[in-house]
């Protein structure tokens, strides 16, 4: 793994991965359509002669194919992650997640590139019956278009690994927290508290149980596994790993960490019900024994990750000016 191509390179996880790879001496090409990515996140990388940034869209297959030339490993991180509002634009998940993943695979095939890492989601397990949920849990009825589109991407990757002898690494994330975070519950709650520190609207009943992972731990996990090359030995050329912490918290507890750090005691306004929106899973907790068995471990607890995220948002309130 010497020359790496990253889709979604200007995003939260993508830009963090760019910095880590450059620090390891790798040559990196970043690809982003800047629909949500921030060029500011790549300010340091752009000063490095081993980094090249190309503005482009995964739906433009000819341009994507040209941009990938000369690379040997693909990190496909670009996606529409707007789970909550998926029903307002049903085709977005299909186009930006499923069709885009097909294009990435075809661009790889045209360039003779065999290794891919893919950011999937723990949401593919739906409302799992087994908690914590292992990688071999059966897929239930899907409740979000986002998860359905990610399953489609996983299926295509595994098929290319079988049919074209690709080497695939599929990572099913819980929600990721940390520096450069611009989407999710800490982002939303802090935005509300900036606007009206005396009250906080909470979707659902606040009893939803969620697991979260610090972004640097997420990046470390992906790099650790790929460096081990575990998919090379897999029966069908693909390995699937859950990424998360070995704990979960209620949304109410997460709110407590945020309000405690800010010294605020707002009145809570719950919307009611056990779900915050259609497709919201009230309990997500992944079994991570498989990746922990490779020697990887987390560096921060969920509470520490939330606090680190909040500190970054306090120091970088400009991100609220770039997001609706």
C-alpha positions as CSV (number, residue, x, y, z in Angstrom):
1,X,0.0,0.0,0.0
2,X,2.0,2.9,-1.3
3,X,-0.2,5.1,-3.6
4,X,-3.6,5.5,-2.1
5,X,-6.8,7.0,-3.6
6,X,-9.5,8.2,-1.2
7,X,-13.0,9.1,-2.2
8,X,-14.6,11.7,0.2
9,X,-11.1,12.9,1.0
10,X,-12.3,16.3,2.3
11,X,-14.8,14.8,4.7
12,X,-14.6,14.2,8.4
13,X,-13.1,10.7,8.2
14,X,-11.5,11.1,4.8
15,X,-9.3,14.1,5.7
16,X,-8.2,12.4,8.9
17,X,-7.2,9.4,6.9
18,X,-5.3,11.6,4.5
19,X,-3.2,13.1,7.3
20,X,-2.4,9.8,8.8
21,X,-1.3,8.3,5.5
22,X,0.9,11.2,4.6
23,X,2.5,11.0,8.1
24,X,3.3,7.4,7.3
25,X,5.1,8.5,4.1
26,X,2.4,7.4,1.6
27,X,1.5,9.1,-1.6
28,X,-2.2,10.1,-1.6
29,X,-4.7,11.3,-4.2
30,X,-7.9,12.8,-2.7
31,X,-11.1,12.9,-4.6
32,X,-14.2,14.8,-3.4
33,X,-17.2,16.6,-4.9
34,X,-17.3,19.0,-1.9
35,X,-21.1,18.5,-1.4
36,X,-20.3,18.2,2.3
37,X,-16.4,18.0,2.4
38,X,-14.4,21.0,3.5
39,X,-11.2,22.0,1.7
40,X,-10.1,23.6,4.9
41,X,-9.7,20.2,6.4
42,X,-7.0,19.5,3.9
43,X,-5.0,22.7,4.4
44,X,-2.1,20.8,5.9
45,X,-2.2,18.0,3.3
46,X,-2.2,20.5,0.4
47,X,1.3,21.7,1.5
48,X,2.6,18.1,1.1
49,X,4.1,17.2,-2.3
50,X,2.9,13.7,-1.9
51,X,-0.7,14.8,-1.8
52,X,-2.9,15.6,-4.8
53,X,-6.5,16.8,-4.6
54,X,-8.9,16.3,-7.5
55,X,-12.4,17.8,-7.5
56,X,-14.8,15.2,-9.0
57,X,-17.9,13.2,-8.5
58,X,-18.2,9.4,-8.2
59,X,-21.1,9.5,-10.7
60,X,-18.6,10.7,-13.4
61,X,-17.1,7.3,-14.3
62,X,-14.6,8.5,-17.0
63,X,-13.2,11.2,-14.8
64,X,-13.0,8.9,-11.8
65,X,-11.2,6.3,-13.9
66,X,-8.6,8.8,-15.0
67,X,-8.1,10.1,-11.5
68,X,-7.4,6.7,-10.1
69,X,-4.6,5.9,-12.6
70,X,-1.4,4.8,-10.8
71,X,-2.9,4.0,-7.4
72,X,-2.8,0.6,-5.8
73,X,-5.3,0.9,-2.9
74,X,-8.7,2.5,-2.7
75,X,-10.5,3.8,0.4
76,X,-14.0,4.4,-0.6
77,X,-15.4,6.7,2.1
78,X,-17.6,9.1,0.0
79,X,-21.4,8.6,0.6
80,X,-24.6,10.3,1.4
81,X,-24.9,9.8,5.2
82,X,-28.1,11.7,5.6
83,X,-30.0,8.9,7.3
84,X,-32.6,11.0,9.0
85,X,-33.9,12.7,5.8
86,X,-33.5,9.8,3.4
87,X,-37.2,9.6,2.7
88,X,-37.2,13.2,1.4
89,X,-34.9,12.3,-1.5
90,X,-35.1,8.5,-2.0
91,X,-32.8,8.5,-5.1
92,X,-29.9,10.1,-3.3
93,X,-28.8,7.0,-1.4
94,X,-29.1,4.9,-4.6
95,X,-27.1,7.3,-6.6
96,X,-24.4,8.5,-4.2
97,X,-24.0,5.2,-2.3
98,X,-24.9,2.3,-4.6
99,X,-24.3,3.5,-8.1
100,X,-21.2,5.4,-6.9
101,X,-19.8,2.2,-5.4
102,X,-20.3,0.4,-8.7
103,X,-18.4,3.2,-10.5
104,X,-15.5,3.0,-8.0
105,X,-15.3,-0.7,-8.6
106,X,-15.4,-0.3,-12.4
107,X,-12.7,2.5,-12.3
108,X,-10.6,0.1,-10.2
109,X,-11.1,-2.7,-12.8
110,X,-10.2,-0.4,-15.6
111,X,-6.9,0.6,-13.9
112,X,-6.0,-2.9,-12.7
113,X,-6.4,-1.9,-9.0
114,X,-7.3,-4.8,-6.7
115,X,-7.5,-3.5,-3.1
116,X,-10.5,-1.6,-1.7
117,X,-11.6,-0.6,1.8
118,X,-15.2,0.4,2.2
119,X,-17.0,2.4,4.9
120,X,-20.2,0.6,5.5
121,X,-22.5,0.9,8.6
122,X,-23.8,-0.9,11.6
123,X,-27.2,0.1,10.4
124,X,-27.2,-2.8,7.9
125,X,-28.2,-5.0,10.9
126,X,-31.4,-3.1,11.2
127,X,-33.1,-3.7,14.5
128,X,-30.9,-6.7,15.4
129,X,-32.2,-9.4,17.6
130,X,-28.7,-10.3,18.9
131,X,-27.0,-7.6,20.9
132,X,-24.0,-7.0,20.7
133,X,-24.3,-7.8,17.1
134,X,-21.6,-9.9,15.4
135,X,-20.6,-9.7,11.7
136,X,-22.3,-13.0,10.9
137,X,-25.7,-11.8,12.2
138,X,-28.5,-12.3,9.7
139,X,-29.8,-9.2,7.9
140,X,-33.3,-8.3,9.0
141,X,-35.9,-6.3,7.2
142,X,-34.2,-2.9,6.4
143,X,-35.6,0.3,7.9
144,X,-33.5,2.9,6.2
145,X,-32.6,3.7,2.6
146,X,-29.1,4.5,3.7
147,X,-28.6,1.0,5.2
148,X,-30.2,-0.6,2.1
149,X,-27.8,1.3,-0.2
150,X,-24.8,0.3,1.9
151,X,-25.8,-3.4,1.8
152,X,-25.9,-3.1,-2.0
153,X,-22.4,-1.7,-2.0
154,X,-21.2,-4.5,0.2
155,X,-22.7,-7.0,-2.1
156,X,-21.1,-5.6,-5.2
157,X,-17.7,-5.4,-3.5
158,X,-17.9,-9.0,-2.4
159,X,-18.9,-10.1,-5.9
160,X,-16.0,-8.2,-7.4
161,X,-13.7,-9.9,-4.9
162,X,-15.0,-13.3,-6.0
163,X,-15.3,-12.6,-9.7
164,X,-12.3,-10.3,-10.4
165,X,-10.1,-11.4,-7.5
166,X,-10.2,-8.1,-5.7
167,X,-9.1,-7.8,-2.0
168,X,-11.9,-6.2,-0.1
169,X,-12.2,-4.8,3.4
170,X,-15.7,-3.9,4.6
171,X,-15.9,-1.8,7.8
172,X,-19.3,-1.5,9.5
173,X,-19.1,1.6,11.6
174,X,-21.0,2.8,14.5
175,X,-21.4,6.6,14.6
176,X,-17.9,8.3,14.5
177,X,-16.9,11.2,16.7
178,X,-14.0,13.6,16.9
179,X,-12.2,16.5,15.3
180,X,-13.7,17.7,12.0
181,X,-17.1,16.3,12.9
182,X,-19.8,18.1,11.0
183,X,-22.8,15.7,11.2
184,X,-24.6,14.0,14.1
185,X,-26.0,14.3,17.6
186,X,-23.2,16.3,19.2
187,X,-23.2,18.7,16.3
188,X,-26.9,19.1,16.4
189,X,-27.2,19.5,20.2
190,X,-24.4,22.0,20.4
191,X,-25.9,24.1,17.6
192,X,-29.2,24.2,19.5
193,X,-27.5,25.2,22.8
194,X,-25.6,28.0,21.0
195,X,-28.9,29.4,19.8
196,X,-31.0,28.8,22.9
197,X,-29.0,27.5,25.9
198,X,-32.2,27.3,28.1
199,X,-33.9,24.5,26.1
200,X,-33.0,21.5,24.0
201,X,-35.2,19.5,21.6
202,X,-34.5,15.8,21.7
203,X,-35.8,13.5,19.0
204,X,-37.5,10.5,20.5
205,X,-37.6,9.8,24.2
206,X,-33.8,10.1,24.9
207,X,-33.6,6.4,25.9
208,X,-32.2,5.3,22.6
209,X,-29.0,3.4,23.2
210,X,-26.1,4.1,20.8
211,X,-22.4,3.3,20.5
212,X,-19.8,5.7,19.2
213,X,-16.2,5.5,18.1
214,X,-13.4,8.2,18.1
215,X,-12.3,9.1,14.5
216,X,-8.6,8.4,15.1
217,X,-9.5,4.9,16.5
218,X,-11.6,4.3,13.4
219,X,-8.7,5.3,11.1
220,X,-6.3,3.2,13.1
221,X,-8.6,0.1,12.8
222,X,-8.8,0.4,9.0
223,X,-5.1,0.8,8.5
224,X,-4.2,-1.9,11.0
225,X,-6.3,-4.5,9.3
226,X,-5.2,-3.6,5.7
227,X,-1.6,-3.7,6.8
228,X,-2.2,-7.2,8.1
229,X,-3.7,-8.2,4.7
230,X,-6.3,-10.4,6.2
231,X,-8.5,-10.4,3.1
232,X,-5.7,-12.1,1.1
233,X,-6.3,-15.2,3.1
234,X,-10.1,-15.0,3.2
235,X,-12.1,-17.7,1.2
236,X,-13.8,-15.2,-1.1
237,X,-11.2,-12.4,-0.9
238,X,-13.2,-10.2,1.4
239,X,-13.2,-9.5,5.2
240,X,-15.9,-7.7,7.2
241,X,-15.2,-6.0,10.4
242,X,-17.5,-4.2,12.9
243,X,-15.9,-1.0,14.2
244,X,-17.0,0.4,17.6
245,X,-16.3,0.6,21.3
246,X,-17.2,-2.1,23.8
247,X,-19.8,0.1,25.4
248,X,-22.9,2.1,24.6
249,X,-24.7,5.1,26.1
250,X,-28.3,6.4,26.2
251,X,-28.9,9.6,24.3
252,X,-29.8,11.1,27.6
253,X,-26.4,10.3,29.0
254,X,-24.7,11.8,26.0
255,X,-26.7,15.0,26.5
256,X,-25.6,15.0,30.1
257,X,-21.9,14.9,29.1
258,X,-22.5,17.8,26.7
259,X,-24.5,20.0,29.1
260,X,-22.1,19.2,31.9
261,X,-19.1,20.3,29.9
262,X,-20.9,23.5,28.9
263,X,-22.2,24.2,32.4
264,X,-25.8,24.3,31.2
265,X,-29.1,22.9,32.5
266,X,-31.6,23.3,29.7
267,X,-35.2,22.2,29.7
268,X,-35.6,19.1,27.5
269,X,-38.3,18.9,24.9
270,X,-38.8,15.3,23.8
271,X,-40.6,14.5,20.6
272,X,-41.7,11.2,22.0
273,X,-41.6,7.5,20.9
274,X,-38.6,5.2,21.0
275,X,-37.2,6.4,17.7
276,X,-36.0,9.9,16.6
277,X,-37.1,9.5,13.0
278,X,-38.3,6.8,10.6
279,X,-35.5,4.3,10.3
280,X,-33.8,5.3,13.6
281,X,-32.6,2.2,15.4
282,X,-33.3,2.5,19.1
283,X,-30.4,0.2,20.1
284,X,-27.1,-0.1,18.2
285,X,-24.2,-2.0,19.8
286,X,-21.8,-4.0,17.7
287,X,-19.7,-7.0,18.7
288,X,-16.1,-6.1,17.9
289,X,-14.4,-9.3,19.1
290,X,-13.2,-10.0,15.5
291,X,-11.1,-6.9,15.0
292,X,-10.0,-6.9,18.6
293,X,-8.6,-10.3,18.0
294,X,-6.2,-8.8,15.5
295,X,-4.6,-6.6,18.3
296,X,-6.5,-3.4,17.6
297,X,-8.0,-1.5,20.5
298,X,-9.7,1.8,21.2
299,X,-7.9,4.8,22.8
300,X,-10.9,6.8,24.0
301,X,-14.2,5.9,25.8
302,X,-17.5,7.2,24.4
303,X,-17.6,10.0,27.0
304,X,-14.0,11.1,26.1
305,X,-14.9,11.0,22.4
306,X,-17.9,13.2,23.0
307,X,-15.9,15.7,25.1
308,X,-13.2,15.8,22.4
309,X,-15.8,16.4,19.7
310,X,-17.4,19.2,21.7
311,X,-14.1,20.9,22.3
312,X,-13.4,20.9,18.6
313,X,-16.8,22.3,17.8
314,X,-16.3,25.1,20.4
315,X,-13.0,26.0,18.7
316,X,-14.4,25.7,15.1
317,X,-17.8,27.2,15.1
318,X,-17.3,28.2,11.5
319,X,-18.5,24.7,10.5
320,X,-22.1,25.8,11.4
321,X,-21.9,28.5,8.8
322,X,-21.1,25.9,6.1
323,X,-23.9,23.5,7.0
324,X,-27.7,24.2,7.0
